Amino acid sequence: MDDLDTALVEDSEDLTHAEVDRSIITCGVDELIAHVKAWKCERCGQPTEGAPSNHALRRRAPHLYARMRVVCANPEQHESTLVFRVDWLQSESTFPNP
């Protein structure tokens, strides 16, 4: 079973209630990308620098979450973690059966 399959069937112990509460609900990949691009650093207000540096899928039934670490464009490279609800990744159209 690969990581995505595991994420779809198990509740993730390392996903906190605070992360679930502050998660951003998304309806598709374009909306998720738009949120990442629009992100501004909480410490200095700079935008993100490129793509997220790390990401992971986490499950909290009945929802699926994507946790992403982003770094701002400031030379100090402040890190933040964004959490998105990505239930659309669970749909049959996203993962068709062979």
Backbone bond lengths (Angstrom), bond angles and torsions (degrees), N, CA, C in turn:
res aa  C-N    CA-C-N  psi(-1)  N-CA   C-N-CA  omega(-1)  CA-C   N-CA-C  phi
1 M - - - 1.453 - - 1.530 108.40 -
2 D 1.320 117.92 129.20 1.459 119.37 -179.98 1.531 111.17 -85.61
3 D 1.331 116.92 176.04 1.464 122.08 -175.17 1.518 112.64 -59.70
4 L 1.338 117.09 -38.90 1.464 119.62 -179.47 1.519 110.29 -65.62
5 D 1.328 117.25 -44.24 1.460 120.01 177.73 1.521 110.89 -59.37
6 T 1.327 117.03 -43.85 1.456 121.43 179.20 1.518 110.30 -61.71
7 A 1.318 117.51 -42.96 1.459 121.48 -179.53 1.520 111.50 -62.74
8 L 1.310 117.33 -30.11 1.461 120.54 -177.47 1.526 113.20 -77.80
9 V 1.335 119.04 -21.28 1.460 119.78 -174.62 1.520 114.65 -113.85
10 E 1.328 119.47 -12.26 1.461 121.62 -175.89 1.517 111.16 -118.84
11 D 1.343 115.65 142.22 1.462 119.48 170.96 1.518 108.30 -75.46
12 S 1.303 116.92 132.74 1.459 121.98 -177.02 1.522 110.08 -85.75
13 E 1.314 116.07 121.63 1.458 120.80 -179.19 1.517 112.37 -69.95
14 D 1.344 117.78 -25.09 1.463 119.74 -176.92 1.530 113.53 -91.00
15 L 1.323 118.43 6.96 1.469 121.86 174.65 1.526 107.20 -94.41
16 T 1.316 116.35 114.67 1.464 120.43 -174.17 1.532 111.99 -82.44
17 H 1.319 115.13 161.07 1.472 120.30 175.75 1.531 110.05 -62.54
18 A 1.322 116.66 -36.92 1.477 120.29 179.17 1.525 110.57 -62.69
19 E 1.342 117.55 -40.51 1.464 120.50 178.25 1.522 110.89 -64.88
20 V 1.321 116.81 -42.07 1.473 120.91 178.35 1.529 109.66 -62.33
21 D 1.325 116.25 -44.75 1.465 120.80 -178.10 1.528 112.72 -63.55
22 R 1.321 118.46 -35.15 1.463 120.87 -177.70 1.534 113.20 -96.47
23 S 1.336 116.40 3.63 1.468 119.46 -177.87 1.528 110.97 -63.37
24 I 1.320 114.01 149.80 1.454 121.92 -179.92 1.524 107.79 -100.57
25 I 1.315 116.95 122.07 1.459 121.31 -178.83 1.524 108.93 -76.15
26 T 1.332 116.32 129.39 1.461 121.27 178.02 1.522 109.75 -123.79
27 C 1.324 115.29 154.67 1.469 121.33 -179.06 1.523 112.83 -110.55
28 G 1.316 118.01 -1.63 1.455 121.03 -179.78 1.518 110.53 176.85
29 V 1.326 114.26 172.46 1.466 120.09 -176.02 1.524 112.05 -63.38
30 D 1.315 118.31 -36.98 1.467 120.69 -179.60 1.531 111.22 -62.74
31 E 1.321 116.22 -40.63 1.462 120.19 178.69 1.533 110.73 -67.76
32 L 1.325 117.80 -40.39 1.460 121.65 177.47 1.530 110.37 -60.81
33 I 1.329 116.83 -47.48 1.469 121.35 179.06 1.532 110.59 -60.53
34 A 1.322 117.24 -41.08 1.462 120.73 179.64 1.531 110.93 -61.65
35 H 1.330 117.12 -40.47 1.467 120.45 178.18 1.529 111.20 -64.58
36 V 1.324 117.18 -42.36 1.467 120.59 179.45 1.531 110.13 -64.35
37 K 1.329 116.80 -43.42 1.462 120.22 -179.85 1.532 112.16 -66.03
38 A 1.328 116.93 -31.88 1.459 121.50 -178.05 1.523 112.90 -83.66
39 W 1.311 117.64 -10.50 1.469 121.88 -176.91 1.525 111.46 -60.30
40 K 1.320 115.58 139.35 1.466 122.87 174.72 1.530 107.71 -124.19
41 C 1.318 116.27 138.07 1.457 122.99 -179.64 1.529 110.31 -58.24
42 E 1.335 116.48 134.00 1.459 120.75 179.28 1.525 111.63 -70.44
43 R 1.320 117.74 -23.85 1.469 121.23 -177.06 1.522 112.91 -87.58
44 C 1.349 117.84 -38.96 1.469 118.93 -173.39 1.528 114.06 -129.03
45 G 1.333 118.11 -8.65 1.458 120.90 177.71 1.523 115.54 82.81
46 Q 1.334 116.95 1.63 1.467 120.57 179.41 1.535 110.00 -74.57
47 P 1.335 117.06 151.46 1.474 120.03 177.26 1.532 110.66 -75.04
48 T 1.311 114.85 172.35 1.461 120.39 177.57 1.521 110.25 -67.87
49 E 1.308 115.59 152.45 1.462 121.27 178.75 1.526 108.05 -106.91
50 G 1.322 116.56 97.45 1.457 120.49 178.08 1.516 113.26 74.54
51 A 1.311 114.83 -155.09 1.462 122.73 -176.77 1.529 110.40 -79.26
52 P 1.341 116.86 159.31 1.462 119.05 175.34 1.533 110.88 -54.75
53 S 1.342 115.60 142.41 1.453 119.91 -177.19 1.519 112.82 -81.63
54 N 1.320 117.00 -15.32 1.452 121.13 -178.07 1.524 106.92 -160.17
55 H 1.314 116.91 146.26 1.461 119.43 175.83 1.525 109.87 -150.59
56 A 1.326 115.60 156.12 1.460 121.00 179.34 1.520 108.77 -154.78
57 L 1.314 116.19 146.45 1.459 121.43 173.91 1.523 108.25 -94.23
58 R 1.321 114.86 138.88 1.456 121.01 178.00 1.514 109.05 -135.23
59 R 1.319 116.11 148.56 1.458 122.38 -176.14 1.516 110.18 -114.25
60 R 1.318 116.60 137.25 1.461 123.75 167.19 1.516 104.01 -142.68
61 A 1.336 115.10 97.13 1.461 121.86 -172.61 1.521 111.01 -47.98
62 P 1.311 118.25 133.87 1.463 127.74 5.32 1.533 113.63 -94.42
63 H 1.326 117.81 15.43 1.456 120.43 -172.77 1.527 113.04 -105.32
64 L 1.337 114.53 160.00 1.464 122.80 175.58 1.530 106.96 -120.05
65 Y 1.330 116.24 136.93 1.456 122.23 -176.09 1.521 110.44 -123.99
66 A 1.325 115.93 147.25 1.463 122.42 172.83 1.524 106.86 -114.41
67 R 1.336 115.12 121.71 1.464 120.99 177.20 1.525 107.08 -103.07
68 M 1.342 116.42 126.29 1.463 121.06 -176.90 1.518 110.75 -128.93
69 R 1.324 115.94 134.24 1.459 121.30 173.96 1.518 107.43 -95.18
70 V 1.326 115.73 125.95 1.462 121.10 178.28 1.522 109.35 -119.63
71 V 1.325 115.58 152.51 1.457 122.83 -179.11 1.522 107.48 -123.37
72 C 1.342 115.99 137.06 1.460 119.03 -179.36 1.524 111.16 -81.98
73 A 1.325 115.60 167.09 1.460 122.42 -177.44 1.528 112.80 -79.03
74 N 1.318 118.50 -5.41 1.465 122.75 177.44 1.528 109.17 -61.87
75 P 1.329 118.72 142.85 1.471 120.31 178.42 1.535 113.59 -55.62
76 E 1.342 117.39 -24.42 1.468 120.49 176.98 1.525 112.02 -77.23
77 Q 1.318 117.65 -12.71 1.470 124.79 177.65 1.531 113.16 48.41
78 H 1.322 115.20 63.94 1.462 120.35 176.31 1.528 109.41 -64.13
79 E 1.323 116.53 137.98 1.463 121.45 178.06 1.522 110.43 -103.63
80 S 1.313 115.47 145.27 1.461 122.81 172.78 1.518 108.07 -139.22
81 T 1.314 115.26 158.76 1.456 120.65 176.77 1.522 108.68 -114.54
82 L 1.328 115.74 126.24 1.467 122.30 176.37 1.517 107.60 -106.81
83 V 1.325 116.49 140.93 1.458 120.99 177.85 1.521 107.91 -124.73
84 F 1.327 115.28 127.64 1.459 122.31 -179.21 1.518 110.14 -119.29
85 R 1.325 116.80 139.92 1.470 119.98 170.54 1.519 106.60 -85.13
86 V 1.329 115.84 122.18 1.469 121.71 -173.24 1.534 110.85 -124.67
87 D 1.317 115.74 52.32 1.470 119.98 -179.10 1.523 111.91 -57.60
88 W 1.316 117.76 -26.89 1.469 122.12 -179.54 1.524 111.73 -61.66
89 L 1.332 118.83 -20.56 1.467 120.76 176.30 1.525 112.42 -70.02
90 Q 1.331 116.68 -16.71 1.458 120.79 -178.70 1.525 113.30 -88.73
91 S 1.324 118.13 -6.36 1.463 120.32 -173.21 1.525 111.62 -71.95
92 E 1.298 115.81 154.24 1.475 121.72 179.04 1.518 111.31 -62.09
93 S 1.330 117.95 -32.81 1.457 119.67 -179.40 1.533 111.77 -70.62
94 T 1.354 116.26 -25.18 1.464 119.34 177.22 1.513 111.42 -77.20
95 F 1.333 116.17 -39.05 1.458 121.38 -178.83 1.529 109.56 -125.55
96 P 1.319 117.64 77.77 1.471 119.26 -178.78 1.535 110.25 -66.67
97 N 1.311 114.94 146.24 1.459 119.88 176.24 1.529 110.24 -74.12
98 P 1.337 116.88 137.75 1.481 118.98 179.76 1.514 112.09 -68.54
